[in-house]
């Protein structure tokens, strides 16, 4: 009877801890990539606005930075979509992307929606 109770206890506690480690590691890897893409995009935004604030901005440099900036926004959105499929309620991910949309992209509607979630 004691052995049966121990086995039952182990089964109930292991069911509660039924987290797939592979999915967790995959999510963490995607999360690191997500943070990296946001970092690159923010860097492109800063470089673009610094160049734009110069007394005589270089038009070709602005065009190059603008195309990199636009491409990086698409990559960030795609990365967010992929990572949110794995864990749509990860608080840190939602906070980072929501603040990115609010502060960098200036998309208040989507940014606020994510931060409220």
Biopython code that builds the backbone (N, CA, C, O; Angstrom):
import numpy as np
from Bio.PDB.StructureBuilder import StructureBuilder

atoms = [
    (1, "UNK", "N", (0.823, -1.188, 0.000)),
    (1, "UNK", "CA", (0.000, 0.000, 0.000)),
    (1, "UNK", "C", (0.871, 1.258, 0.000)),
    (1, "UNK", "O", (0.595, 2.221, -0.716)),
    (2, "UNK", "N", (1.934, 1.230, 0.821)),
    (2, "UNK", "CA", (2.822, 2.396, 0.885)),
    (2, "UNK", "C", (3.489, 2.620, -0.464)),
    (2, "UNK", "O", (3.586, 3.751, -0.941)),
    (3, "UNK", "N", (3.944, 1.538, -1.069)),
    (3, "UNK", "CA", (4.584, 1.639, -2.375)),
    (3, "UNK", "C", (3.613, 2.203, -3.411)),
    (3, "UNK", "O", (4.004, 3.024, -4.241)),
    (4, "UNK", "N", (2.376, 1.779, -3.371)),
    (4, "UNK", "CA", (1.366, 2.277, -4.307)),
    (4, "UNK", "C", (1.124, 3.771, -4.091)),
    (4, "UNK", "O", (0.981, 4.524, -5.054)),
    (5, "UNK", "N", (1.080, 4.198, -2.823)),
    (5, "UNK", "CA", (0.891, 5.614, -2.523)),
    (5, "UNK", "C", (2.072, 6.446, -3.007)),
    (5, "UNK", "O", (1.884, 7.542, -3.534)),
    (6, "UNK", "N", (3.279, 5.937, -2.833)),
    (6, "UNK", "CA", (4.477, 6.658, -3.295)),
    (6, "UNK", "C", (4.454, 6.786, -4.811)),
    (6, "UNK", "O", (4.748, 7.856, -5.345)),
    (7, "UNK", "N", (4.109, 5.711, -5.511)),
    (7, "UNK", "CA", (4.044, 5.753, -6.967)),
    (7, "UNK", "C", (2.964, 6.732, -7.424)),
    (7, "UNK", "O", (3.175, 7.498, -8.364)),
    (8, "UNK", "N", (1.818, 6.705, -6.764)),
    (8, "UNK", "CA", (0.733, 7.630, -7.115)),
    (8, "UNK", "C", (1.161, 9.077, -6.861)),
    (8, "UNK", "O", (0.871, 9.962, -7.665)),
    (9, "UNK", "N", (1.838, 9.311, -5.760)),
    (9, "UNK", "CA", (2.324, 10.662, -5.452)),
    (9, "UNK", "C", (3.320, 11.132, -6.502)),
    (9, "UNK", "O", (3.255, 12.275, -6.954)),
    (10, "UNK", "N", (4.234, 10.265, -6.889)),
    (10, "UNK", "CA", (5.211, 10.609, -7.922)),
    (10, "UNK", "C", (4.528, 10.914, -9.247)),
    (10, "UNK", "O", (4.919, 11.846, -9.951)),
    (11, "UNK", "N", (3.514, 10.136, -9.588)),
    (11, "UNK", "CA", (2.790, 10.369, -10.834)),
    (11, "UNK", "C", (2.049, 11.697, -10.819)),
    (11, "UNK", "O", (2.044, 12.405, -11.826)),
    (12, "UNK", "N", (1.427, 12.047, -9.711)),
    (12, "UNK", "CA", (0.680, 13.303, -9.652)),
    (12, "UNK", "C", (1.619, 14.501, -9.656)),
    (12, "UNK", "O", (1.308, 15.517, -10.279)),
    (13, "UNK", "N", (2.755, 14.410, -8.982)),
    (13, "UNK", "CA", (3.688, 15.538, -8.996)),
    (13, "UNK", "C", (4.397, 15.652, -10.326)),
    (13, "UNK", "O", (4.723, 16.761, -10.750)),
    (14, "UNK", "N", (4.648, 14.539, -10.997)),
    (14, "UNK", "CA", (5.303, 14.621, -12.298)),
    (14, "UNK", "C", (4.343, 15.127, -13.354)),
    (14, "UNK", "O", (4.776, 15.765, -14.313)),
    (15, "UNK", "N", (3.042, 14.863, -13.211)),
    (15, "UNK", "CA", (2.059, 15.396, -14.146)),
    (15, "UNK", "C", (1.953, 16.905, -14.002)),
    (15, "UNK", "O", (1.776, 17.614, -14.993)),
    (16, "UNK", "N", (2.057, 17.397, -12.792)),
    (16, "UNK", "CA", (2.000, 18.833, -12.567)),
    (16, "UNK", "C", (3.243, 19.525, -13.122)),
    (16, "UNK", "O", (3.199, 20.699, -13.488)),
    (17, "UNK", "N", (4.324, 18.801, -13.180)),
    (17, "UNK", "CA", (5.562, 19.364, -13.690)),
    (17, "UNK", "C", (5.790, 18.966, -15.139)),
    (17, "UNK", "O", (6.935, 18.940, -15.589)),
    (18, "UNK", "N", (4.752, 18.662, -15.869)),
    (18, "UNK", "CA", (4.860, 18.146, -17.227)),
    (18, "UNK", "C", (5.353, 19.177, -18.228)),
    (18, "UNK", "O", (4.695, 19.402, -19.244)),
    (19, "UNK", "N", (6.468, 19.797, -17.978)),
    (19, "UNK", "CA", (7.051, 20.786, -18.872)),
    (19, "UNK", "C", (8.042, 20.081, -19.786)),
    (19, "UNK", "O", (8.927, 19.359, -19.327)),
    (20, "UNK", "N", (7.881, 20.299, -21.062)),
    (20, "UNK", "CA", (8.804, 19.712, -22.024)),
    (20, "UNK", "C", (10.057, 20.588, -22.077)),
    (20, "UNK", "O", (9.998, 21.749, -22.483)),
    (21, "UNK", "N", (11.170, 20.028, -21.668)),
    (21, "UNK", "CA", (12.420, 20.776, -21.585)),
    (21, "UNK", "C", (12.869, 21.221, -22.978)),
    (21, "UNK", "O", (13.423, 22.311, -23.120)),
    (22, "UNK", "N", (12.645, 20.410, -23.993)),
    (22, "UNK", "CA", (13.041, 20.779, -25.353)),
    (22, "UNK", "C", (12.307, 22.024, -25.828)),
    (22, "UNK", "O", (12.905, 22.898, -26.455)),
    (23, "UNK", "N", (11.021, 22.107, -25.535)),
    (23, "UNK", "CA", (10.244, 23.291, -25.924)),
    (23, "UNK", "C", (10.738, 24.513, -25.158)),
    (23, "UNK", "O", (10.831, 25.606, -25.717)),
    (24, "UNK", "N", (11.048, 24.329, -23.898)),
    (24, "UNK", "CA", (11.548, 25.434, -23.080)),
    (24, "UNK", "C", (12.887, 25.950, -23.609)),
    (24, "UNK", "O", (13.085, 27.162, -23.699)),
    (25, "UNK", "N", (13.794, 25.061, -23.955)),
    (25, "UNK", "CA", (15.104, 25.457, -24.488)),
    (25, "UNK", "C", (14.929, 26.126, -25.852)),
    (25, "UNK", "O", (15.586, 27.124, -26.149)),
    (26, "UNK", "N", (14.046, 25.574, -26.674)),
    (26, "UNK", "CA", (13.781, 26.170, -27.992)),
    (26, "UNK", "C", (13.224, 27.587, -27.829)),
    (26, "UNK", "O", (13.621, 28.500, -28.553)),
    (27, "UNK", "N", (12.303, 27.767, -26.874)),
    (27, "UNK", "CA", (11.749, 29.089, -26.620)),
    (27, "UNK", "C", (12.837, 30.054, -26.164)),
    (27, "UNK", "O", (12.884, 31.194, -26.625)),
    (28, "UNK", "N", (13.705, 29.612, -25.270)),
    (28, "UNK", "CA", (14.773, 30.484, -24.777)),
    (28, "UNK", "C", (15.707, 30.906, -25.915)),
    (28, "UNK", "O", (16.126, 32.062, -25.980)),
    (29, "UNK", "N", (16.029, 29.971, -26.807)),
    (29, "UNK", "CA", (16.879, 30.310, -27.956)),
    (29, "UNK", "C", (16.201, 31.334, -28.853)),
    (29, "UNK", "O", (16.834, 32.294, -29.294)),
    (30, "UNK", "N", (14.917, 31.133, -29.124)),
    (30, "UNK", "CA", (14.158, 32.086, -29.953)),
    (30, "UNK", "C", (14.025, 33.433, -29.253)),
    (30, "UNK", "O", (14.018, 34.476, -29.907)),
    (31, "UNK", "N", (13.920, 33.415, -27.938)),
    (31, "UNK", "CA", (13.802, 34.658, -27.184)),
    (31, "UNK", "C", (15.089, 35.470, -27.270)),
    (31, "UNK", "O", (15.044, 36.694, -27.400)),
    (32, "UNK", "N", (16.226, 34.802, -27.201)),
    (32, "UNK", "CA", (17.516, 35.485, -27.340)),
    (32, "UNK", "C", (17.637, 36.089, -28.742)),
    (32, "UNK", "O", (18.102, 37.219, -28.894)),
    (33, "UNK", "N", (17.220, 35.338, -29.760)),
    (33, "UNK", "CA", (17.233, 35.861, -31.131)),
    (33, "UNK", "C", (16.297, 37.065, -31.248)),
    (33, "UNK", "O", (16.631, 38.051, -31.906)),
    (34, "UNK", "N", (15.144, 36.986, -30.619)),
    (34, "UNK", "CA", (14.166, 38.070, -30.627)),
    (34, "UNK", "C", (14.758, 39.343, -30.024)),
    (34, "UNK", "O", (14.608, 40.431, -30.580)),
    (35, "UNK", "N", (15.423, 39.197, -28.894)),
    (35, "UNK", "CA", (16.049, 40.351, -28.263)),
    (35, "UNK", "C", (17.149, 40.936, -29.141)),
    (35, "UNK", "O", (17.321, 42.154, -29.196)),
    (36, "UNK", "N", (17.885, 40.083, -29.819)),
    (36, "UNK", "CA", (18.951, 40.538, -30.706)),
    (36, "UNK", "C", (18.387, 41.314, -31.890)),
    (36, "UNK", "O", (18.952, 42.334, -32.284)),
    (37, "UNK", "N", (17.287, 40.848, -32.457)),
    (37, "UNK", "CA", (16.692, 41.558, -33.594)),
    (37, "UNK", "C", (16.145, 42.912, -33.167)),
    (37, "UNK", "O", (16.225, 43.881, -33.922)),
    (38, "UNK", "N", (15.596, 42.984, -31.978)),
    (38, "UNK", "CA", (15.116, 44.275, -31.476)),
    (38, "UNK", "C", (16.291, 45.217, -31.250)),
    (38, "UNK", "O", (16.210, 46.403, -31.570)),
    (39, "UNK", "N", (17.364, 44.701, -30.710)),
    (39, "UNK", "CA", (18.559, 45.524, -30.474)),
    (39, "UNK", "C", (19.095, 46.104, -31.783)),
    (39, "UNK", "O", (19.445, 47.282, -31.843)),
    (40, "UNK", "N", (19.160, 45.279, -32.829)),
    (40, "UNK", "CA", (19.627, 45.759, -34.129)),
    (40, "UNK", "C", (18.698, 46.812, -34.695)),
    (40, "UNK", "O", (19.151, 47.818, -35.239)),
    (41, "UNK", "N", (17.401, 46.587, -34.570)),
    (41, "UNK", "CA", (16.433, 47.544, -35.088)),
    (41, "UNK", "C", (16.539, 48.892, -34.364)),
    (41, "UNK", "O", (16.482, 49.949, -34.994)),
    (42, "UNK", "N", (16.691, 48.844, -33.056)),
    (42, "UNK", "CA", (16.847, 50.088, -32.284)),
    (42, "UNK", "C", (18.114, 50.810, -32.720)),
    (42, "UNK", "O", (18.121, 52.036, -32.830)),
    (43, "UNK", "N", (19.174, 50.073, -32.965)),
    (43, "UNK", "CA", (20.427, 50.664, -33.430)),
    (43, "UNK", "C", (20.231, 51.361, -34.782)),
    (43, "UNK", "O", (20.728, 52.469, -34.987)),
    (44, "UNK", "N", (19.511, 50.714, -35.701)),
    (44, "UNK", "CA", (19.231, 51.341, -36.996)),
    (44, "UNK", "C", (18.395, 52.603, -36.836)),
    (44, "UNK", "O", (18.633, 53.597, -37.522)),
    (45, "UNK", "N", (17.429, 52.570, -35.945)),
    (45, "UNK", "CA", (16.613, 53.759, -35.692)),
    (45, "UNK", "C", (17.475, 54.910, -35.170)),
    (45, "UNK", "O", (17.361, 56.046, -35.631)),
    (46, "UNK", "N", (18.333, 54.600, -34.208)),
    (46, "UNK", "CA", (19.195, 55.644, -33.647)),
    (46, "UNK", "C", (20.133, 56.228, -34.700)),
    (46, "UNK", "O", (20.296, 57.445, -34.785)),
    (47, "UNK", "N", (20.746, 55.361, -35.496)),
    (47, "UNK", "CA", (21.647, 55.836, -36.543)),
    (47, "UNK", "C", (20.904, 56.706, -37.559)),
    (47, "UNK", "O", (21.422, 57.732, -38.000)),
    (48, "UNK", "N", (19.701, 56.295, -37.923)),
    (48, "UNK", "CA", (18.899, 57.055, -38.880)),
    (48, "UNK", "C", (18.596, 58.448, -38.343)),
    (48, "UNK", "O", (18.789, 59.443, -39.041)),
    (49, "UNK", "N", (18.123, 58.517, -37.104)),
    (49, "UNK", "CA", (17.759, 59.822, -36.549)),
    (49, "UNK", "C", (18.982, 60.688, -36.250)),
    (49, "UNK", "O", (18.907, 61.912, -36.348)),
    (50, "UNK", "N", (20.092, 60.074, -35.892)),
    (50, "UNK", "CA", (21.319, 60.867, -35.702)),
    (50, "UNK", "C", (21.756, 61.506, -37.015)),
    (50, "UNK", "O", (22.129, 62.678, -37.057)),
    (51, "UNK", "N", (21.705, 60.721, -38.080)),
    (51, "UNK", "CA", (22.078, 61.247, -39.393)),
    (51, "UNK", "C", (21.099, 62.326, -39.828)),
    (51, "UNK", "O", (21.503, 63.334, -40.407)),
    (52, "UNK", "N", (19.841, 62.127, -39.560)),
    (52, "UNK", "CA", (18.821, 63.098, -39.957)),
    (52, "UNK", "C", (18.979, 64.416, -39.204)),
    (52, "UNK", "O", (18.627, 65.475, -39.725)),
    (53, "UNK", "N", (19.503, 64.357, -37.986)),
    (53, "UNK", "CA", (19.680, 65.568, -37.191)),
    (53, "UNK", "C", (20.955, 66.342, -37.527)),
    (53, "UNK", "O", (21.159, 67.448, -37.026)),
    (54, "UNK", "N", (21.807, 65.774, -38.365)),
    (54, "UNK", "CA", (23.019, 66.471, -38.789)),
    (54, "UNK", "C", (22.651, 67.740, -39.568)),
    (54, "UNK", "O", (21.554, 67.849, -40.117)),
    (55, "UNK", "N", (23.599, 68.706, -39.606)),
    (55, "UNK", "CA", (23.358, 69.941, -40.355)),
    (55, "UNK", "C", (23.154, 69.672, -41.845)),
    (55, "UNK", "O", (22.278, 70.258, -42.481)),
    (56, "UNK", "N", (23.971, 68.784, -42.383)),
    (56, "UNK", "CA", (23.790, 68.398, -43.790)),
    (56, "UNK", "C", (23.817, 66.871, -43.876)),
    (56, "UNK", "O", (24.875, 66.272, -44.068)),
    (57, "UNK", "N", (22.651, 66.250, -43.733)),
    (57, "UNK", "CA", (22.609, 64.784, -43.734)),
    (57, "UNK", "C", (22.950, 64.208, -45.109)),
    (57, "UNK", "O", (22.632, 64.796, -46.143)),
    (58, "UNK", "N", (23.588, 63.072, -45.094)),
    (58, "UNK", "CA", (23.945, 62.352, -46.310)),
    (58, "UNK", "C", (22.719, 61.548, -46.765)),
    (58, "UNK", "O", (22.272, 60.622, -46.088)),
    (59, "UNK", "N", (22.193, 61.935, -47.935)),
    (59, "UNK", "CA", (20.960, 61.332, -48.428)),
    (59, "UNK", "C", (21.139, 59.840, -48.703)),
    (59, "UNK", "O", (20.250, 59.045, -48.396)),
    (60, "UNK", "N", (22.265, 59.457, -49.272)),
    (60, "UNK", "CA", (22.474, 58.037, -49.570)),
    (60, "UNK", "C", (22.581, 57.212, -48.292)),
    (60, "UNK", "O", (22.091, 56.085, -48.223)),
    (61, "UNK", "N", (23.222, 57.785, -47.291)),
    (61, "UNK", "CA", (23.320, 57.086, -46.017)),
    (61, "UNK", "C", (21.933, 56.954, -45.383)),
    (61, "UNK", "O", (21.603, 55.914, -44.814)),
    (62, "UNK", "N", (21.126, 58.009, -45.484)),
    (62, "UNK", "CA", (19.766, 57.946, -44.960)),
    (62, "UNK", "C", (18.939, 56.891, -45.683)),
    (62, "UNK", "O", (18.163, 56.166, -45.061)),
    (63, "UNK", "N", (19.109, 56.809, -47.000)),
    (63, "UNK", "CA", (18.369, 55.822, -47.771)),
    (63, "UNK", "C", (18.789, 54.401, -47.372)),
    (63, "UNK", "O", (17.948, 53.514, -47.227)),
    (64, "UNK", "N", (20.084, 54.202, -47.200)),
    (64, "UNK", "CA", (20.594, 52.897, -46.792)),
    (64, "UNK", "C", (20.094, 52.523, -45.405)),
    (64, "UNK", "O", (19.627, 51.405, -45.186)),
    (65, "UNK", "N", (20.192, 53.460, -44.472)),
    (65, "UNK", "CA", (19.709, 53.207, -43.119)),
    (65, "UNK", "C", (18.201, 52.988, -43.101)),
    (65, "UNK", "O", (17.702, 52.159, -42.340)),
    (66, "UNK", "N", (17.475, 53.725, -43.931)),
    (66, "UNK", "CA", (16.022, 53.569, -44.006)),
    (66, "UNK", "C", (15.622, 52.192, -44.501)),
    (66, "UNK", "O", (14.675, 51.595, -43.988)),
    (67, "UNK", "N", (16.340, 51.684, -45.496)),
    (67, "UNK", "CA", (15.999, 50.344, -45.993)),
    (67, "UNK", "C", (16.362, 49.271, -44.957)),
    (67, "UNK", "O", (15.630, 48.295, -44.792)),
    (68, "UNK", "N", (17.492, 49.453, -44.260)),
    (68, "UNK", "CA", (17.849, 48.522, -43.190)),
    (68, "UNK", "C", (16.815, 48.573, -42.068)),
    (68, "UNK", "O", (16.429, 47.543, -41.515)),
    (69, "UNK", "N", (16.378, 49.775, -41.746)),
    (69, "UNK", "CA", (15.398, 49.983, -40.692)),
    (69, "UNK", "C", (14.079, 49.297, -41.048)),
    (69, "UNK", "O", (13.494, 48.609, -40.211)),
    (70, "UNK", "N", (13.615, 49.476, -42.263)),
    (70, "UNK", "CA", (12.365, 48.854, -42.701)),
    (70, "UNK", "C", (12.475, 47.335, -42.686)),
    (70, "UNK", "O", (11.560, 46.644, -42.239)),
    (71, "UNK", "N", (13.590, 46.824, -43.174)),
    (71, "UNK", "CA", (13.806, 45.375, -43.152)),
    (71, "UNK", "C", (13.859, 44.829, -41.740)),
    (71, "UNK", "O", (13.341, 43.748, -41.461)),
    (72, "UNK", "N", (14.490, 45.585, -40.849)),
    (72, "UNK", "CA", (14.599, 45.117, -39.462)),
    (72, "UNK", "C", (13.236, 45.086, -38.775)),
    (72, "UNK", "O", (12.993, 44.226, -37.928)),
    (73, "UNK", "N", (12.345, 46.012, -39.128)),
    (73, "UNK", "CA", (11.006, 46.007, -38.549)),
    (73, "UNK", "C", (10.245, 44.748, -38.964)),
    (73, "UNK", "O", (9.526, 44.152, -38.162)),
    (74, "UNK", "N", (10.411, 44.354, -40.224)),
    (74, "UNK", "CA", (9.764, 43.125, -40.701)),
    (74, "UNK", "C", (10.327, 41.903, -39.982)),
    (74, "UNK", "O", (9.582, 40.994, -39.617)),
    (75, "UNK", "N", (11.639, 41.885, -39.782)),
    (75, "UNK", "CA", (12.284, 40.758, -39.100)),
    (75, "UNK", "C", (11.826, 40.680, -37.647)),
    (75, "UNK", "O", (11.567, 39.589, -37.138)),
    (76, "UNK", "N", (11.724, 41.820, -36.978)),
    (76, "UNK", "CA", (11.279, 41.843, -35.576)),
    (76, "UNK", "C", (9.835, 41.351, -35.475)),
    (76, "UNK", "O", (9.510, 40.552, -34.597)),
    (77, "UNK", "N", (8.969, 41.829, -36.375)),
    (77, "UNK", "CA", (7.565, 41.406, -36.338)),
    (77, "UNK", "C", (7.445, 39.904, -36.595)),
    (77, "UNK", "O", (6.650, 39.223, -35.947)),
    (78, "UNK", "N", (8.233, 39.390, -37.538)),
    (78, "UNK", "CA", (8.211, 37.961, -37.833)),
    (78, "UNK", "C", (8.735, 37.160, -36.645)),
    (78, "UNK", "O", (8.186, 36.114, -36.298)),
    (79, "UNK", "N", (9.797, 37.660, -36.030)),
    (79, "UNK", "CA", (10.371, 36.989, -34.865)),
    (79, "UNK", "C", (9.370, 36.968, -33.711)),
    (79, "UNK", "O", (9.243, 35.963, -33.012)),
    (80, "UNK", "N", (8.664, 38.076, -33.514)),
    (80, "UNK", "CA", (7.648, 38.128, -32.460)),
    (80, "UNK", "C", (6.521, 37.143, -32.747)),
    (80, "UNK", "O", (6.044, 36.463, -31.839)),
    (81, "UNK", "N", (6.101, 37.063, -33.983)),
    (81, "UNK", "CA", (5.032, 36.135, -34.352)),
    (81, "UNK", "C", (5.441, 34.692, -34.054)),
    (81, "UNK", "O", (4.659, 33.917, -33.506)),
    (82, "UNK", "N", (6.685, 34.340, -34.424)),
    (82, "UNK", "CA", (7.161, 32.975, -34.204)),
    (82, "UNK", "C", (7.286, 32.643, -32.718)),
    (82, "UNK", "O", (6.893, 31.562, -32.280)),
    (83, "UNK", "N", (7.830, 33.573, -31.957)),
    (83, "UNK", "CA", (8.038, 33.292, -30.533)),
    (83, "UNK", "C", (6.715, 33.306, -29.775)),
    (83, "UNK", "O", (6.562, 32.581, -28.792)),
    (84, "UNK", "N", (5.762, 34.115, -30.214)),
    (84, "UNK", "CA", (4.469, 34.134, -29.525)),
    (84, "UNK", "C", (3.654, 32.878, -29.813)),
    (84, "UNK", "O", (2.737, 32.551, -29.060)),
    (85, "UNK", "N", (3.978, 32.170, -30.897)),
    (85, "UNK", "CA", (3.331, 30.883, -31.142)),
    (85, "UNK", "C", (3.782, 29.853, -30.107)),
    (85, "UNK", "O", (3.010, 28.970, -29.731)),
    (86, "UNK", "N", (5.021, 29.963, -29.648)),
    (86, "UNK", "CA", (5.536, 29.034, -28.654)),
    (86, "UNK", "C", (4.989, 29.327, -27.260)),
    (86, "UNK", "O", (4.636, 28.407, -26.522)),
    (87, "UNK", "N", (4.919, 30.613, -26.900)),
    (87, "UNK", "CA", (4.422, 31.002, -25.586)),
    (87, "UNK", "C", (3.798, 32.394, -25.701)),
    (87, "UNK", "O", (4.493, 33.398, -25.544)),
    (88, "UNK", "N", (2.501, 32.459, -25.974)),
    (88, "UNK", "CA", (1.873, 33.754, -26.234)),
    (88, "UNK", "C", (1.729, 34.660, -25.013)),
    (88, "UNK", "O", (1.433, 35.845, -25.169)),
    (89, "UNK", "N", (1.928, 34.142, -23.815)),
    (89, "UNK", "CA", (1.723, 34.940, -22.610)),
    (89, "UNK", "C", (2.999, 35.180, -21.818)),
    (89, "UNK", "O", (2.937, 35.440, -20.616)),
    (90, "UNK", "N", (4.147, 35.098, -22.464)),
    (90, "UNK", "CA", (5.417, 35.344, -21.783)),
    (90, "UNK", "C", (5.503, 36.843, -21.487)),
    (90, "UNK", "O", (5.558, 37.665, -22.402)),
    (91, "UNK", "N", (5.512, 37.182, -20.209)),
    (91, "UNK", "CA", (5.391, 38.575, -19.790)),
    (91, "UNK", "C", (6.549, 39.432, -20.279)),
    (91, "UNK", "O", (6.333, 40.537, -20.778)),
    (92, "UNK", "N", (7.773, 38.938, -20.143)),
    (92, "UNK", "CA", (8.936, 39.728, -20.547)),
    (92, "UNK", "C", (8.924, 39.986, -22.053)),
    (92, "UNK", "O", (9.263, 41.084, -22.494)),
    (93, "UNK", "N", (8.536, 38.985, -22.844)),
    (93, "UNK", "CA", (8.468, 39.143, -24.289)),
    (93, "UNK", "C", (7.428, 40.211, -24.663)),
    (93, "UNK", "O", (7.690, 41.080, -25.495)),
    (94, "UNK", "N", (6.251, 40.133, -24.038)),
    (94, "UNK", "CA", (5.192, 41.102, -24.331)),
    (94, "UNK", "C", (5.606, 42.510, -23.920)),
    (94, "UNK", "O", (5.319, 43.479, -24.623)),
    (95, "UNK", "N", (6.275, 42.616, -22.791)),
    (95, "UNK", "CA", (6.719, 43.923, -22.306)),
    (95, "UNK", "C", (7.781, 44.521, -23.238)),
    (95, "UNK", "O", (7.729, 45.706, -23.568)),
    (96, "UNK", "N", (8.732, 43.700, -23.653)),
    (96, "UNK", "CA", (9.797, 44.191, -24.537)),
    (96, "UNK", "C", (9.215, 44.645, -25.870)),
    (96, "UNK", "O", (9.516, 45.742, -26.342)),
    (97, "UNK", "N", (8.389, 43.809, -26.473)),
    (97, "UNK", "CA", (7.835, 44.151, -27.785)),
    (97, "UNK", "C", (6.847, 45.312, -27.676)),
    (97, "UNK", "O", (6.806, 46.168, -28.560)),
    (98, "UNK", "N", (6.059, 45.354, -26.615)),
    (98, "UNK", "CA", (5.133, 46.466, -26.417)),
    (98, "UNK", "C", (5.861, 47.791, -26.267)),
    (98, "UNK", "O", (5.466, 48.792, -26.865)),
    (99, "UNK", "N", (6.915, 47.800, -25.475)),
    (99, "UNK", "CA", (7.709, 49.031, -25.315)),
    (99, "UNK", "C", (8.441, 49.394, -26.608)),
    (99, "UNK", "O", (8.596, 50.575, -26.920)),
    (100, "UNK", "N", (8.885, 48.400, -27.353)),
    (100, "UNK", "CA", (9.514, 48.643, -28.651)),
    (100, "UNK", "C", (8.528, 49.330, -29.584)),
    (100, "UNK", "O", (8.878, 50.301, -30.256)),
    (101, "UNK", "N", (7.294, 48.830, -29.627)),
    (101, "UNK", "CA", (6.281, 49.443, -30.485)),
    (101, "UNK", "C", (5.935, 50.851, -30.029)),
    (101, "UNK", "O", (5.746, 51.748, -30.851)),
    (102, "UNK", "N", (5.852, 51.044, -28.722)),
    (102, "UNK", "CA", (5.519, 52.371, -28.200)),
    (102, "UNK", "C", (6.643, 53.383, -28.405)),
    (102, "UNK", "O", (6.425, 54.466, -28.948)),
    (103, "UNK", "N", (7.832, 53.022, -27.968)),
    (103, "UNK", "CA", (8.927, 53.984, -27.910)),
    (103, "UNK", "C", (9.718, 54.123, -29.208)),
    (103, "UNK", "O", (10.211, 55.211, -29.507)),
    (104, "UNK", "N", (9.847, 53.074, -29.969)),
    (104, "UNK", "CA", (10.688, 53.100, -31.156)),
    (104, "UNK", "C", (9.856, 53.260, -32.424)),
    (104, "UNK", "O", (10.124, 54.140, -33.242)),
    (105, "UNK", "N", (8.855, 52.416, -32.584)),
    (105, "UNK", "CA", (8.053, 52.424, -33.812)),
    (105, "UNK", "C", (6.955, 53.481, -33.738)),
    (105, "UNK", "O", (6.439, 53.904, -34.773)),
    (106, "UNK", "N", (6.597, 53.908, -32.549)),
    (106, "UNK", "CA", (5.557, 54.898, -32.309)),
    (106, "UNK", "C", (4.183, 54.368, -32.713)),
    (106, "UNK", "O", (3.362, 55.101, -33.265)),
    (107, "UNK", "N", (3.944, 53.100, -32.434)),
    (107, "UNK", "CA", (2.652, 52.466, -32.676)),
    (107, "UNK", "C", (1.961, 52.303, -31.329)),
    (107, "UNK", "O", (2.072, 51.267, -30.674)),
    (108, "UNK", "N", (1.242, 53.358, -30.930)),
    (108, "UNK", "CA", (0.671, 53.376, -29.590)),
    (108, "UNK", "C", (-0.444, 52.357, -29.413)),
    (108, "UNK", "O", (-0.575, 51.770, -28.340)),
    (109, "UNK", "N", (-1.240, 52.139, -30.437)),
    (109, "UNK", "CA", (-2.373, 51.222, -30.314)),
    (109, "UNK", "C", (-1.913, 49.792, -30.034)),
    (109, "UNK", "O", (-2.356, 49.180, -29.063)),
    (110, "UNK", "N", (-1.043, 49.265, -30.863)),
    (110, "UNK", "CA", (-0.554, 47.895, -30.675)),
    (110, "UNK", "C", (0.334, 47.781, -29.438)),
    (110, "UNK", "O", (0.281, 46.782, -28.721)),
    (111, "UNK", "N", (1.151, 48.806, -29.190)),
    (111, "UNK", "CA", (2.028, 48.789, -28.024)),
    (111, "UNK", "C", (1.242, 48.721, -26.731)),
    (111, "UNK", "O", (1.557, 47.917, -25.854)),
    (112, "UNK", "N", (0.228, 49.548, -26.605)),
    (112, "UNK", "CA", (-0.607, 49.555, -25.394)),
    (112, "UNK", "C", (-1.351, 48.226, -25.245)),
    (112, "UNK", "O", (-1.492, 47.698, -24.142)),
    (113, "UNK", "N", (-1.825, 47.699, -26.377)),
    (113, "UNK", "CA", (-2.555, 46.433, -26.335)),
    (113, "UNK", "C", (-1.670, 45.311, -25.777)),
    (113, "UNK", "O", (-2.116, 44.514, -24.951)),
    (114, "UNK", "N", (-0.415, 45.258, -26.235)),
    (114, "UNK", "CA", (0.496, 44.232, -25.740)),
    (114, "UNK", "C", (0.866, 44.452, -24.276)),
    (114, "UNK", "O", (0.956, 43.493, -23.509)),
    (115, "UNK", "N", (1.078, 45.687, -23.892)),
    (115, "UNK", "CA", (1.439, 45.969, -22.498)),
    (115, "UNK", "C", (0.283, 45.675, -21.551)),
    (115, "UNK", "O", (0.504, 45.262, -20.413)),
    (116, "UNK", "N", (-0.946, 45.884, -22.012)),
    (116, "UNK", "CA", (-2.100, 45.567, -21.176)),
    (116, "UNK", "C", (-2.298, 44.066, -21.043)),
    (116, "UNK", "O", (-2.777, 43.579, -20.019)),
    (117, "UNK", "N", (-1.924, 43.336, -22.092)),
    (117, "UNK", "CA", (-2.069, 41.881, -22.063)),
    (117, "UNK", "C", (-1.174, 41.309, -20.986)),
    (117, "UNK", "O", (-1.142, 40.094, -20.790)),
]
sb = StructureBuilder()
sb.init_structure("model")
sb.init_model(0)
sb.init_chain("A")
sb.init_seg("    ")
for serial, (resi, resn, name, xyz) in enumerate(atoms, 1):
    if name == "N":
        sb.init_residue(resn, " ", resi, " ")
    sb.init_atom(name, np.array(xyz, "f"), 0.0, 1.0, " ", f" {name:<3s}", serial, name[0])
structure = sb.get_structure()
